[in-house]
Amino acid sequence: MQILRALRRYPEITVAVVLLAAVLLLHAAGEGSVARWVATAYVGVFIVWTLVGMVRDVLRGHVGLDVLAVVAMVATLAVGEYVAALIIVLMLSGGRALEDFAARRAKRDLTALLDRSPRVAHVLRHADMPRNEELQDVAVDDVGIGDVLLVRPGEIVPVDGVLLTDSGTFDESSLTGESLPVTRGAGEEALSGAVNGARAVRIRAVRRSADSQYQQIVALVHAAEDSRAPVVRLADRFAVPFTAVSLALAGAAWTISGDPTRFAEVLVLATPCPLLIAAPVAFLGGLSRAAKSGVIIKSGTVIEQLARLRSAAFDKTGTLTGGRPDLVALRPADGFAAHELLRLAASAEQYSSHVFAESIRRAATERGLDLLTATDAAEVATNGVTAVVGGRTVVVGKPAYVASIAPDTTRAALGPGEAAAYVAVDGRFAGAIVLADDPRPESPAVVAWLRANGIEHITMLTGDARPTAESIARQVGINDVHAELLPPEKVRLAAELRPRPVMMVGDGVNDAPVLAASDVGVAMGAKGATAAGDAAGVVLLVDSLAKVVDAVSIGRHTLRVALTAIWIGIGLSVGLMLVAMTGAIPAVAGALVQELVDLATILYALRALGGPPSGLAAAGHGRESRAGSRLGRSLRRRGAAAVPRS
């Protein structure tokens, strides 16, 4: 049954096999001339079809290797080796089928996400009235923010939501690559695409389907699937020299022997399937392996650039640090109470997407403060937010921004790793909210690994104040720091970084321009969809900087496998051509041997699906995190730093 399906999927193989059998039968029956005309007619049609494809490739700017196959088919027909010509046709057709099979094997993990996309959600109507509630199945796209959903055991969470049940266990392996189930408590977020455990749970939707984590990943996978151009370019680098060497060897064999058949016998072994197939299979294998590891690489071009990286730049907040600053101190100005300062600031920050805003809101909620409704709220990117709260104009942000509204603003004395959000109320300085954001526990190891593995220049590009930036940089091992930058300045500095290629790692909306402008943009996308994820070439689905090492390791391994597979194909082909120059390999035997070369290169290219581990054990991150937090608190007690929004 599978054979029949394969024959229907690849009709050119079916036709070639039937014609080859018919030609062999005619030849055995003494009808050699008929067999020759049948073979010549079919091969002639195949040559024309191949030439049309070559012209289209040339018009698109690709000079490929099919010229060798065409010359080999013409040569074998010219010297009467029509059986060998048919075998070349079968080999080229079979090569495409082998590539398709290998590509589907390589993309198996990459496309697993697409096959599991949730389509139906169970919405609980009147969930606040248990006696009257009813269960209604709706399309996932029709789920609204605030809807209460029932997720049954073993079902996929349809949209991002907050867990209402006291606890739940979820398999997030398809999202993060983490094989062990994770337990979430009431109030924690359950990500779409995770598989619910053995207990039915209720969640309240916080994002629509299109904005949820799973759909964002699916979109990234589609983008990764559709990228094939860089693979073609990699093979094209070898096309002209390999073609020239093959034609030279074939011409030399003809000249030395005086037999034109020798020309055909050599060229039969120069058919380009190893080059055309090995690179695409290896790159698809790399994309698949990365997706399985919780890293979405959007194209083969990005894999090549990752493999050749020479410089790296990092944002600070949410990238080198955890991005969840904790409240350290409230320093109200004269005339303001501490709780009033925090309540007004948190009320205004309801309308900000900055990481400090979430921390200030969380601190107010933990202290039982009721937030006020704000009106006329507006955010100035990288500077702060202004809102009218309870009839009072509240400004929260950087010291310079707040000082432009409240000239009496005074800077707070800060310790290492600390930052401050400054607050003004009705044009008066109201005080500072001091926050601290520790480095990620894995950051020093990631920086050290990059430096030890050929990354010559590592720098920090951040909008945060210099003392804070330098404090974090010292803790993670970065010596070159550029602080207090606006997005255009980050783009300029990234463009000036040498040597190239340059990787930029960031997480926020303000990082999107520099991620798009860098040779390789890497977005910390685990917390949801952002402009950074759209702009980047690599998106980390796991909230761990260690995945940067995985991305670079996979890129290097994939390119190494692709190049090795190509050289295996070239080496075997050239070696066999040298043997064929002596006349030891007839044309028909050469065509069959070349098929074995194709198979060898494909099998080697599939090694891109595996590879050595990165060396940064994810299992140790939890222990390191606790140790890192203690270290950060200890360091903050010993020094001085500075100011806010990065």
TIMIRO-388869 format. One line per 8 residues: number of its first residue (from 1); their letters; for each residue x negated, y negated, z of C-alpha. Coordinates in nm, 4 decimals. Each point is the difference from the previous one (the first is absolute). Example, Ala and Ser with C-alpha at 12.3 -4.5 7.8 and 13.67 -1.06 7.14 Angstrom:
<nodes>
1	AS	-1.2300 0.4500 0.7800 | -0.1370 -0.3440 -0.0660
</nodes>
This chain:
<nodes>
1	MQILRALR	0.0000 0.0000 0.0000 | -0.2797 -0.2403 0.0890 | -0.1747 0.0886 -0.3271 | 0.3159 -0.0872 -0.1970 | 0.0307 -0.3328 0.1833 | -0.3663 -0.0772 -0.0763 | 0.0488 0.0823 -0.3687 | 0.3028 -0.2318 -0.0175
9	RYPEITVA	-0.1925 -0.2774 0.1769 | -0.2963 0.0252 -0.2408 | 0.1418 0.0855 -0.3467 | -0.3297 -0.0792 -0.1746 | -0.1599 0.2903 0.1893 | 0.2851 0.2307 -0.1018 | -0.0384 -0.0963 -0.3668 | -0.3785 0.0381 0.0113
17	VVLLAAVL	0.0220 0.3448 0.1637 | 0.2629 0.1227 -0.2499 | -0.1965 -0.1317 -0.2990 | -0.3270 0.1452 0.1300 | 0.1652 0.3418 0.0373 | 0.1543 -0.0284 -0.3466 | -0.3319 -0.1032 -0.1582 | -0.1818 0.2915 0.1660
25	LLHAAGEG	0.2676 0.2441 -0.1225 | -0.0173 -0.1399 -0.3544 | -0.3782 0.0228 0.0073 | 0.0169 0.3613 0.1212 | 0.2520 0.0811 -0.2749 | -0.2391 -0.1244 -0.2693 | 0.1864 -0.3253 -0.0606 | -0.2999 -0.2187 0.0818
33	SVARWVAT	0.0888 -0.2793 -0.2425 | 0.3534 -0.0310 0.1368 | -0.1341 0.0012 0.3558 | -0.2466 -0.2744 -0.0930 | 0.2665 -0.2233 -0.1562 | 0.2354 0.0444 0.2972 | -0.2756 -0.0857 0.2477 | -0.1259 -0.2902 -0.2110
41	AYVGVFIV	0.3481 -0.1512 -0.0322 | 0.0705 0.0127 0.3737 | -0.3461 -0.1204 0.1027 | 0.0279 -0.2807 -0.2570 | 0.3248 -0.1169 0.1583 | -0.1596 0.0179 0.3441 | -0.2990 -0.2040 -0.1229 | 0.2307 -0.2730 -0.1348
49	WTLVGMVR	0.1942 -0.0058 0.3278 | -0.3268 -0.0297 0.1961 | -0.1247 -0.2792 -0.2290 | 0.3199 -0.1979 0.0567 | -0.0553 0.0271 0.3755 | -0.3621 -0.1108 -0.0426 | 0.1076 -0.3103 -0.1934 | 0.2467 -0.0901 0.2741
57	DVLRGHVG	-0.2748 0.0386 0.2607 | -0.2358 -0.2213 -0.2006 | 0.2684 -0.2677 -0.0297 | 0.0323 0.0125 0.3818 | -0.3768 -0.0443 0.0332 | -0.0917 0.3636 0.0788 | -0.2568 0.1784 -0.2161 | 0.0507 0.3609 0.1045
65	LDVLAVVA	-0.1556 0.3398 -0.0642 | 0.2630 0.1484 -0.2328 | -0.2258 -0.0815 -0.2951 | -0.2121 0.3037 0.0915 | 0.3013 0.2288 -0.0055 | 0.1104 -0.1384 -0.3373 | -0.3483 0.0425 -0.1513 | -0.0212 0.3545 0.1407
73	MVATLAVG	0.3381 0.0968 -0.1506 | -0.0863 -0.1531 -0.3386 | -0.3414 0.1721 0.0006 | 0.1383 0.3442 0.0877 | 0.2630 -0.0269 -0.2742 | -0.2620 -0.1185 -0.2491 | -0.2208 0.3055 0.0563 | 0.2922 0.2445 0.0033
81	EYVAALII	0.0102 0.0612 0.3763 | 0.3757 -0.0532 0.0128 | 0.0469 0.2353 0.2989 | -0.2471 -0.2129 0.1972 | 0.1913 -0.3121 -0.1088 | 0.3238 0.1480 0.1381 | -0.1761 0.0892 0.3255 | -0.1176 -0.3629 0.0326
89	VLMLSGGR	0.3616 -0.1143 -0.0426 | 0.1082 0.2510 0.2641 | -0.2844 -0.1143 0.2264 | 0.0965 -0.3671 -0.0253 | 0.3670 0.0785 0.0597 | -0.0862 0.2336 0.2848 | -0.2322 -0.2616 0.1445 | 0.2884 -0.2446 0.0285
97	ALEDFAAR	0.2097 0.2694 0.1701 | -0.2837 0.0794 0.2407 | -0.0358 -0.3717 0.0759 | 0.3720 -0.0252 0.0690 | -0.0096 0.3017 0.2310 | -0.3057 -0.1288 0.1859 | 0.1499 -0.3491 0.0235 | 0.3211 0.1376 0.1515
105	RAKRDLTA	-0.2091 0.1974 0.2486 | -0.2069 -0.3089 0.0820 | 0.3094 -0.2207 0.0418 | 0.1877 0.2478 0.2166 | -0.0631 -0.1899 0.3242 | 0.0333 -0.3372 -0.1701 | 0.3478 0.0760 -0.1331 | 0.1249 0.1854 0.3090
113	LLDRSPRV	0.1108 -0.3368 0.1395 | 0.2157 -0.0670 -0.3053 | 0.1770 0.3347 0.0215 | 0.0988 -0.0572 0.3649 | 0.1466 -0.3476 -0.0366 | 0.3152 -0.0188 0.2200 | 0.3230 -0.0736 -0.1878 | 0.2817 0.0264 0.2574
121	AHVLRHAD	0.0383 -0.1500 0.3495 | 0.2513 0.0902 0.2720 | 0.1426 -0.3301 0.1256 | 0.1863 -0.0087 0.3325 | 0.2866 -0.2458 -0.0285 | 0.1165 -0.1571 0.3298 | -0.3097 0.1415 0.1739 | 0.0617 -0.2345 0.2931
129	MPRNEELQ	0.3368 0.1703 0.0622 | -0.0745 0.3734 0.0431 | 0.3672 0.1062 -0.0061 | 0.0630 -0.1714 -0.3326 | -0.3303 0.0580 -0.1747 | 0.0019 0.1816 -0.3323 | -0.2794 0.1445 -0.2131 | -0.0201 -0.1151 -0.3596
137	DVAVDDVG	-0.2515 0.1095 -0.2649 | -0.1194 -0.2884 -0.2160 | -0.2714 -0.0520 -0.2568 | -0.3273 -0.1053 0.1587 | 0.0027 -0.3216 -0.2039 | 0.3327 -0.0959 0.1632 | -0.1345 0.0119 0.3583 | -0.0043 -0.3467 0.1531
145	IGDVLLVR	-0.2192 -0.1478 0.2707 | 0.1608 0.0743 0.3379 | 0.1835 0.3158 -0.1127 | -0.0217 0.2878 0.2482 | -0.1084 0.3256 -0.1668 | 0.0074 0.3622 0.1091 | -0.3055 0.2009 -0.1040 | 0.0563 0.3738 0.0364
153	PGEIVPVD	-0.2710 0.2554 0.0857 | -0.2358 0.0562 -0.2902 | 0.1333 -0.2963 -0.1995 | -0.2085 -0.2812 -0.1447 | 0.0398 -0.3421 0.1629 | 0.1676 -0.1981 -0.2818 | -0.1003 -0.3586 0.0937 | -0.2253 -0.1668 0.2552
161	GVLLTDSG	0.1821 -0.0250 0.3313 | -0.0291 -0.0414 0.3746 | 0.0614 0.3162 0.2007 | 0.3168 -0.0211 0.2172 | -0.0286 0.3519 0.1430 | -0.2239 0.0251 0.3078 | -0.2667 0.1892 -0.1965 | -0.0598 0.1797 -0.3283
169	TFDESSLT	-0.2736 0.2030 -0.1696 | -0.0923 -0.0686 -0.3616 | -0.2273 0.1544 -0.2616 | -0.1724 -0.2970 -0.1671 | -0.2548 0.2056 -0.1956 | 0.1318 -0.1127 -0.3400 | -0.0429 -0.3630 0.1057 | -0.3207 0.0014 0.1986
177	GESLPVTR	-0.1763 0.3294 -0.0672 | 0.0213 0.0803 0.3740 | 0.0985 0.3668 0.0256 | 0.1205 -0.0025 0.3639 | 0.3566 -0.1176 0.0799 | 0.0287 -0.3315 0.1853 | 0.2447 -0.0854 0.2776 | 0.1785 -0.3367 0.0006
185	GAGEEALS	0.1934 -0.1523 0.2874 | 0.3120 -0.2167 0.0002 | -0.0773 -0.3397 -0.1507 | -0.2929 0.1292 -0.2080 | 0.0131 -0.0046 -0.3779 | 0.0776 0.3128 -0.2016 | -0.1412 -0.0308 -0.3521 | 0.1930 0.1051 -0.3077
193	GAVNGARA	-0.1448 0.3133 -0.1564 | -0.0802 0.1623 0.3357 | 0.1670 0.3367 0.0644 | 0.2099 0.0216 0.3158 | -0.0759 0.2809 0.2443 | 0.2354 0.2475 0.1683 | 0.2297 -0.2607 0.1564 | 0.2539 -0.2302 -0.1640
201	VRIRAVRR	-0.0816 -0.3671 0.0599 | 0.1618 -0.3375 -0.0557 | -0.1816 -0.2961 -0.1479 | 0.0974 -0.3590 -0.0759 | -0.1134 -0.1100 -0.3475 | -0.2458 -0.2897 0.0060 | -0.0740 -0.0110 -0.3729 | 0.1896 0.0792 -0.3160
209	SADSQYQQ	-0.1120 0.2985 -0.2078 | -0.1953 -0.2044 -0.2555 | -0.1993 -0.1689 0.2784 | -0.0612 0.3121 0.2079 | -0.3371 0.1692 0.0398 | 0.0813 0.3078 -0.2083 | 0.1266 -0.1881 -0.3055 | -0.3060 -0.2244 0.0090
217	IVALVHAA	-0.2205 0.3100 -0.0026 | 0.2008 0.1484 -0.2874 | -0.0535 -0.3195 -0.2004 | -0.3732 0.0201 0.0658 | -0.0074 0.3652 -0.1076 | 0.1763 -0.0898 -0.3261 | -0.2672 -0.2635 -0.0611 | -0.2746 0.2534 0.0711
225	EDSRAPVV	0.1578 0.2591 -0.2296 | 0.0278 -0.2404 -0.2921 | -0.3688 -0.0964 -0.0051 | -0.2083 0.1950 -0.2519 | -0.2006 -0.2651 -0.1896 | -0.3138 0.0174 0.2191 | -0.0234 0.3740 -0.0594 | -0.0080 -0.0609 -0.3747
233	RLADRFAV	-0.2716 -0.2621 0.0439 | -0.2148 0.2433 0.1996 | 0.0157 0.2599 -0.2800 | -0.0542 -0.2688 -0.2658 | -0.3408 -0.0834 0.1492 | -0.1191 0.3416 -0.1173 | 0.1920 0.0082 -0.3294 | -0.2415 -0.1749 -0.2368
241	PFTAVSLA	-0.3269 0.1598 0.1222 | 0.1546 0.3495 0.0192 | 0.1464 -0.0368 -0.3491 | -0.3331 -0.1235 -0.1376 | -0.1981 0.2850 0.1609 | 0.2504 0.2619 -0.1202 | -0.0022 -0.1253 -0.3605 | -0.3808 -0.0243 0.0072
249	LAGAAWTI	-0.0375 0.3604 0.1209 | 0.2526 0.1258 -0.2549 | -0.1691 -0.1948 -0.2798 | -0.3418 0.1284 0.1054 | 0.1281 0.3599 0.0011 | 0.1377 -0.0429 -0.3546 | -0.3211 -0.1644 -0.1214 | -0.2311 0.2594 0.1519
257	SGDPTRFA	0.2063 0.3029 -0.1048 | 0.1299 -0.1368 -0.3276 | 0.3344 0.1626 0.0883 | 0.3027 -0.2320 0.0437 | 0.1671 0.2700 0.2107 | -0.2584 -0.0729 0.2694 | 0.1332 -0.3592 0.0213 | 0.3487 0.1308 0.0792
265	EVLVLATP	-0.1302 0.2590 0.2471 | -0.1773 -0.2697 0.2024 | 0.2886 -0.2488 -0.0043 | 0.2490 0.2627 0.1169 | -0.1891 -0.0024 0.3297 | 0.0075 -0.3809 0.0189 | 0.3755 -0.0397 0.0371 | 0.0735 -0.2646 0.2640
273	CPLLIAAP	0.2448 0.1692 0.2347 | -0.2361 -0.0029 0.3021 | -0.0368 -0.3773 -0.0199 | 0.3658 -0.0689 -0.0715 | 0.1342 0.2275 0.2738 | -0.2529 0.0033 0.2851 | 0.0145 -0.3699 0.0905 | 0.3828 -0.0313 0.0094
281	VAFLGGLS	0.0347 0.3139 0.2123 | -0.2663 -0.1160 0.2474 | 0.1534 -0.3461 0.0385 | 0.3502 0.1359 0.0504 | -0.1427 0.2397 0.2575 | -0.1567 -0.2953 0.1827 | 0.3274 -0.1958 0.0000 | 0.1795 0.3062 0.1344
289	RAAKSGVI	-0.2532 0.0681 0.2733 | 0.0120 -0.3639 0.1090 | 0.3812 0.0041 0.0216 | -0.0124 0.3134 0.2139 | -0.2435 -0.1802 0.2332 | 0.2290 -0.2998 0.0510 | -0.1744 -0.2216 -0.2575 | 0.1761 -0.1177 -0.3164
297	IKSGTVIE	-0.2507 -0.0911 -0.2733 | 0.1890 -0.1739 -0.2762 | -0.2217 0.0811 -0.2993 | -0.3025 0.1824 -0.1291 | -0.1757 -0.3352 -0.0444 | 0.0203 -0.0467 0.3769 | -0.1538 0.3447 0.0548 | -0.2959 -0.0964 -0.2195
305	QLARLRSA	-0.0436 -0.3307 0.1821 | 0.0220 0.1694 0.3413 | -0.2737 0.2388 -0.1066 | -0.2311 -0.2867 -0.1001 | 0.0637 -0.2439 0.2896 | -0.2919 -0.2145 0.1137 | 0.1705 -0.2661 0.2192 | 0.2917 -0.0023 0.2454
313	AFDKTGTL	0.1991 -0.2814 0.1617 | 0.2501 0.0312 0.2859 | 0.2772 -0.2159 0.1376 | 0.0052 -0.0089 0.3811 | 0.3494 0.0028 0.1524 | 0.1848 0.3244 -0.0721 | -0.2952 0.1378 -0.1960 | -0.3115 0.0159 0.2168
321	TGGRPDLV	0.2257 -0.0550 0.3021 | 0.3180 0.1859 0.0871 | 0.2292 -0.2886 -0.0908 | 0.2029 0.0283 0.3232 | -0.1394 -0.2743 0.2251 | 0.1031 0.0129 0.3655 | 0.0869 -0.3033 0.2096 | -0.2946 -0.0872 0.2258
329	ALRPADGF	0.1059 -0.3318 0.1511 | 0.2524 -0.2846 -0.0187 | -0.1551 -0.3460 0.0374 | 0.2823 -0.2554 0.0097 | -0.0741 -0.3720 -0.0191 | 0.1214 -0.2386 0.2679 | 0.3773 -0.0201 0.0088 | 0.0610 0.3498 -0.1417
337	AAHELLRL	0.0573 0.3262 0.1878 | -0.1694 0.3194 -0.1170 | 0.3270 0.1838 -0.0676 | 0.1361 -0.3032 -0.1891 | -0.3130 -0.0146 -0.2171 | 0.0282 0.3703 -0.0898 | 0.3773 -0.0099 -0.0591 | -0.0134 -0.3004 -0.2358
345	AASAEQYS	-0.2992 0.1395 -0.1902 | 0.1590 0.3454 -0.0380 | 0.3277 -0.1537 -0.1165 | -0.1813 -0.1937 -0.2730 | -0.2124 0.3028 -0.0937 | 0.3123 0.2021 -0.0822 | -0.0351 -0.1479 -0.3461 | -0.3699 0.0734 -0.0532
353	SHVFAESI	-0.1594 0.3127 -0.1509 | -0.3415 -0.0623 0.1562 | -0.1423 0.2714 0.2239 | -0.0243 -0.2450 0.2935 | 0.3709 -0.0763 -0.0382 | 0.0927 0.3645 0.0602 | -0.2276 0.0083 0.3072 | 0.1523 -0.3174 0.1468
361	RRAATERG	0.3532 0.1292 -0.0564 | -0.0914 0.3330 0.1577 | -0.1521 -0.1723 0.3048 | 0.3166 -0.2071 0.0513 | 0.2255 0.3043 -0.0302 | -0.2125 0.1994 0.2463 | 0.0427 -0.2831 0.2508 | 0.3779 -0.0004 -0.0394
369	LDLLTATD	0.0205 -0.3411 -0.1698 | 0.3035 -0.0577 -0.2233 | -0.1027 -0.1536 -0.3313 | 0.1869 -0.3002 -0.1324 | 0.1375 -0.0364 -0.3488 | -0.2225 -0.2199 -0.2145 | 0.1088 -0.2222 -0.2856 | -0.1867 -0.1661 -0.2855
377	AAEVATNG	-0.2887 0.2458 0.0426 | -0.2903 -0.0256 -0.2428 | -0.3394 0.1700 -0.0111 | -0.3176 -0.1512 -0.1425 | -0.2090 0.2985 -0.1122 | -0.3155 0.0556 0.2108 | 0.0792 -0.3074 0.2150 | 0.3147 0.0519 0.2054
385	VTAVVGGR	0.3774 -0.0307 0.0278 | 0.2370 -0.2876 0.0776 | 0.3567 0.0539 0.1241 | 0.2751 -0.1886 0.1779 | 0.0798 0.1966 0.3187 | 0.2811 -0.1160 0.2280 | -0.0187 -0.3458 -0.1545 | -0.3783 -0.0243 0.0559
393	TVVVGKPA	-0.2624 0.0120 -0.2756 | -0.2489 0.2755 0.0778 | -0.3280 0.0479 -0.1895 | -0.2190 0.3100 0.0498 | -0.3283 0.0604 -0.1770 | -0.3646 -0.0909 -0.0451 | -0.1452 -0.2807 0.2128 | -0.0646 -0.2304 -0.2943
401	YVASIAPD	0.3528 0.0496 -0.1306 | 0.1587 -0.0582 0.3407 | -0.2304 -0.2976 0.0653 | 0.1261 -0.1661 -0.3186 | 0.3454 -0.0068 0.1651 | -0.1109 -0.0386 0.3648 | -0.3204 -0.2089 0.0236 | -0.0383 0.0858 0.3700
409	TTRAALGP	-0.0711 0.3656 -0.0850 | -0.3007 0.1397 0.1874 | -0.1821 0.3204 -0.0856 | 0.0088 0.2864 0.2481 | -0.3157 0.1630 0.1311 | -0.0042 0.3521 -0.1402 | -0.1970 0.3167 0.0624 | -0.1473 0.2375 -0.2607
417	GEAAAYVA	0.2674 0.1513 -0.2217 | 0.2673 -0.2359 0.1300 | 0.2076 -0.2349 -0.2151 | 0.2632 -0.2586 0.0794 | 0.3282 -0.1133 -0.1490 | 0.0563 -0.3686 0.0774 | 0.3466 -0.1407 0.0661 | 0.1431 -0.3503 -0.0388
425	VDGRFAGA	0.3531 -0.1036 0.1032 | 0.1550 -0.3224 -0.1315 | -0.3414 -0.1327 -0.0968 | -0.1583 0.0777 0.3388 | -0.2620 0.2653 0.0668 | 0.1753 0.2713 0.2031 | -0.2868 0.2424 0.0575 | -0.1838 0.3018 -0.1393
433	IVLADDPR	0.0859 0.3698 -0.0099 | -0.3176 0.2086 0.0273 | -0.0026 0.3359 -0.1785 | -0.2629 0.2696 -0.0439 | -0.0347 0.2439 -0.2903 | -0.2596 0.2758 0.0503 | -0.1970 0.1452 -0.2916 | 0.1362 0.3260 -0.1330
441	PESPAVVA	-0.1896 0.2861 0.1658 | -0.1092 0.1331 -0.3387 | -0.1200 -0.3375 -0.1408 | -0.3664 0.0261 0.1135 | -0.0270 0.3537 -0.1407 | 0.1529 -0.1052 -0.3340 | -0.2385 -0.2954 -0.0357 | -0.2969 0.2198 0.0948
449	WLRANGIE	0.1050 0.2715 -0.2484 | 0.0319 -0.2488 -0.2857 | -0.3411 -0.1494 0.0765 | -0.1596 0.3469 0.0188 | 0.1588 0.1031 -0.3302 | -0.1245 -0.2637 -0.2377 | 0.2204 -0.3039 0.0731 | -0.2655 -0.2719 -0.0003
457	HITMLTGD	0.2043 -0.3044 0.1067 | 0.2773 0.0060 0.2635 | 0.1766 -0.3212 0.1015 | 0.3075 -0.1279 0.1860 | 0.2377 -0.2454 -0.1694 | 0.2589 -0.1325 0.2450 | 0.2191 -0.3009 0.0665 | -0.0615 0.0345 0.3729
465	ARPTAESI	-0.2262 -0.2349 0.1962 | -0.3733 0.0646 -0.0176 | -0.0665 0.0931 0.3675 | 0.2757 0.2643 -0.0028 | -0.1097 0.1303 -0.3403 | -0.3642 0.0214 0.1040 | 0.0921 0.1806 0.3229 | 0.1912 0.2707 -0.1903
473	ARQVGIND	-0.2724 0.0183 -0.2672 | -0.2672 0.0656 0.2642 | 0.2070 0.2822 0.1493 | 0.0498 0.1774 -0.3338 | -0.3495 -0.0592 -0.1405 | 0.0570 -0.2709 -0.2637 | -0.2643 -0.2750 -0.0210 | 0.1400 -0.2187 -0.2801
481	VHAELLPP	0.3136 -0.1908 0.1124 | 0.2085 -0.2572 -0.1892 | 0.2707 -0.1428 0.2273 | 0.2832 -0.2574 -0.0067 | 0.0666 0.0732 -0.3673 | 0.3104 -0.0766 -0.2034 | 0.1099 0.2584 -0.2625 | -0.1644 -0.1871 -0.2942
489	EKVRLAAE	-0.3285 -0.0093 0.1919 | 0.0177 0.3753 0.0573 | 0.0493 0.0517 -0.3737 | -0.2978 -0.2227 -0.0823 | -0.2315 0.1731 0.2482 | 0.1074 0.3463 -0.1184 | -0.0761 -0.1042 -0.3589 | -0.3472 -0.1190 0.1058
497	LRPRPVMM	-0.0906 0.3172 0.1917 | -0.2925 0.1965 -0.1375 | -0.0815 0.2723 -0.0877 | 0.3088 0.1221 -0.1862 | 0.2404 0.1800 0.0105 | 0.1608 -0.1518 0.3119 | 0.2679 0.1567 0.2217 | 0.2279 -0.2259 0.2064
505	VGDGVNDA	0.2050 0.1504 0.2851 | 0.2960 -0.1946 0.1440 | 0.3564 0.0323 0.1208 | 0.1932 -0.3256 -0.0002 | 0.1913 -0.2068 -0.2556 | -0.2833 -0.2534 0.0032 | -0.2409 0.2766 -0.1080 | 0.1919 0.0764 -0.3214
513	PVLAASDV	-0.1911 -0.2492 -0.2224 | -0.3454 0.1224 0.1033 | 0.1064 0.3657 -0.0234 | 0.1201 -0.0579 -0.3561 | -0.3168 -0.1920 -0.0906 | -0.2479 0.2584 0.1365 | -0.1387 0.2908 -0.2008 | 0.1745 0.2336 0.2475
521	GVAMGAKG	0.2734 -0.1345 0.2291 | 0.0898 0.2249 0.2951 | 0.3218 -0.0737 0.1922 | 0.0745 0.1280 0.3489 | 0.3539 0.0918 -0.1034 | 0.1039 0.2400 0.2773 | 0.2306 -0.2496 0.1712 | 0.2214 -0.0587 -0.3013
529	ATAAGDAA	0.0180 -0.1781 -0.3333 | -0.1896 -0.3259 -0.0365 | -0.1318 -0.2165 -0.2780 | -0.3409 0.1442 0.0894 | 0.1168 0.3491 -0.0979 | 0.1285 -0.1265 -0.3352 | -0.3251 -0.1845 -0.0766 | -0.2421 0.2722 0.1090
537	GVVLLVDS	-0.1406 0.2873 -0.2050 | -0.0098 0.2255 0.3073 | 0.2652 0.0239 0.2722 | -0.0720 0.1768 0.3300 | 0.3150 0.1739 0.1240 | -0.1574 0.0780 0.3376 | -0.0626 -0.2832 0.2459 | -0.3698 0.0830 0.0260
545	LAKVVDAV	-0.3006 -0.1726 -0.1538 | -0.1660 0.3432 -0.0223 | 0.2059 0.0563 -0.3158 | -0.2269 -0.2539 -0.1742 | -0.2780 0.2573 0.0374 | 0.2318 0.2688 -0.1388 | 0.0793 -0.2186 -0.3032 | -0.3671 -0.0677 -0.0756
553	SIGRHTLR	-0.0959 0.3655 0.0556 | 0.2775 0.1243 -0.2290 | -0.0937 -0.2548 -0.2674 | -0.3648 0.1067 0.0042 | 0.0811 0.3718 0.0046 | 0.2515 -0.0357 -0.2856 | -0.2354 -0.1935 -0.2263 | -0.2818 0.2434 0.0775
561	VALTAIWI	0.2220 0.2971 -0.0919 | 0.1224 -0.1687 -0.3211 | -0.3527 -0.0832 -0.1168 | -0.1323 0.3456 0.0927 | 0.2852 0.1698 -0.1882 | -0.0756 -0.2131 -0.3056 | -0.3708 0.0841 0.0164 | 0.0803 0.3704 0.0423
569	GIGLSVGL	0.2078 -0.0174 -0.3189 | -0.2672 -0.1938 -0.1871 | -0.2814 0.2262 0.1218 | 0.1784 0.3216 -0.0925 | 0.1088 -0.1384 -0.3368 | -0.3484 -0.1273 -0.0939 | -0.1607 0.3263 0.1158 | 0.2429 0.2055 -0.2062
577	MLVAMTGA	-0.0501 -0.2295 -0.3007 | -0.3761 0.0578 0.0164 | 0.0634 0.3746 -0.0010 | 0.2481 -0.0373 -0.2877 | -0.2676 -0.1825 -0.2041 | -0.1764 0.3370 -0.0311 | 0.3105 0.1638 -0.1423 | 0.0452 0.2223 0.3046
585	IPAVAGAL	0.3579 -0.1180 0.0702 | 0.2529 0.0391 -0.2859 | 0.2653 -0.2692 -0.0350 | 0.2853 0.2158 0.1316 | -0.2002 0.1141 0.3033 | -0.1121 -0.3583 0.0625 | 0.3590 -0.1242 0.0057 | 0.0895 0.2663 0.2575
593	VQELVDLA	-0.3083 -0.0728 0.2135 | 0.0829 -0.3704 0.0027 | 0.3332 0.0841 0.1641 | -0.1946 0.1490 0.2919 | -0.1943 -0.3279 0.0273 | 0.3316 -0.1857 0.0259 | 0.1150 0.2307 0.2771 | -0.3262 -0.0415 0.1941
601	TILYALRA	0.0190 -0.3815 -0.0073 | 0.3667 -0.0031 0.1065 | -0.0626 0.2348 0.2913 | -0.2896 -0.2176 0.1149 | 0.2038 -0.3208 -0.0367 | 0.2621 0.1423 0.2360 | -0.2636 -0.0193 0.2754 | 0.1104 -0.3643 0.0352
609	LGGPPSGL	0.2995 0.1352 0.1937 | -0.2329 0.0924 0.2842 | -0.3267 -0.1289 0.1349 | -0.2002 -0.0674 0.3148 | 0.1679 -0.1786 0.2947 | -0.0745 -0.3675 0.0524 | -0.1792 0.0528 0.3286 | 0.2336 -0.2234 0.2060
617	AAAGHGRE	0.2153 0.2417 0.2001 | 0.3529 -0.1345 0.0294 | 0.0591 0.2240 0.2977 | -0.2257 -0.2143 0.2154 | 0.1777 -0.3277 -0.0589 | 0.2356 0.0241 0.2927 | -0.2801 0.0478 0.2509 | -0.2064 -0.2710 -0.1668
625	SRAGSRLG	0.2956 -0.2364 0.0081 | 0.0261 0.0150 0.3787 | -0.3754 -0.0375 0.0362 | 0.0021 -0.2865 -0.2497 | 0.2711 -0.1836 0.1918 | -0.1990 0.0287 0.3239 | -0.3111 -0.1212 -0.1797 | 0.1878 -0.2954 -0.1492
633	RSLRRRGA	0.1375 -0.1084 0.3381 | -0.3476 0.0293 0.1510 | -0.1540 -0.2134 -0.2721 | 0.2693 -0.2665 0.0326 | -0.0914 -0.0459 0.3638 | -0.3582 -0.0849 -0.0953 | -0.0015 -0.2664 -0.2728 | 0.1731 -0.2707 -0.2077
641	AAVPRS	0.1846 -0.0155 -0.3346 | 0.2825 -0.1926 -0.1683 | 0.3126 -0.0489 -0.2018 | 0.3016 0.1396 -0.1879 | 0.1631 0.0879 -0.3230 | -0.2055 0.2050 -0.2522
</nodes>
